[in-house]
Amino acid sequence: MSRLWLLSAGSAELRGVRSPPWHCQLVHTETTNHALVLDLVALESCPSDAVGCPRGTPFSLHLGRDATIDRSWDRTLAAWAESADIVVIVSGATDGGTPWLCLSSADRHLVLQL
């Protein structure tokens, strides 16, 4: 991930191609020097055949950061993860082709530009 894009995005920012939503359970988070690690369990099979992750499969997302990004990025991600439980994952690309990943939980949205 190259940068935190925004915490709450309107549909104007995320127009374009997107994946179907994928529901997962957040079971653990860890902050390292270079990433926030989210350990999740798929509550349903991944809607993307390319991923091939069946229901009940544990997996991790490593939300890495560039060394030039200020430390507020870490606090923002950690605060989001602290209140997250069931996470809905959607990915896509803007009309301009910029890829993004949205992690939603309890009406809080973490949108990352990839």
Order of alpha helices (4+ residues) and beta strands (2+ residues): beta-beta-beta-beta-beta-alpha-beta-beta-beta
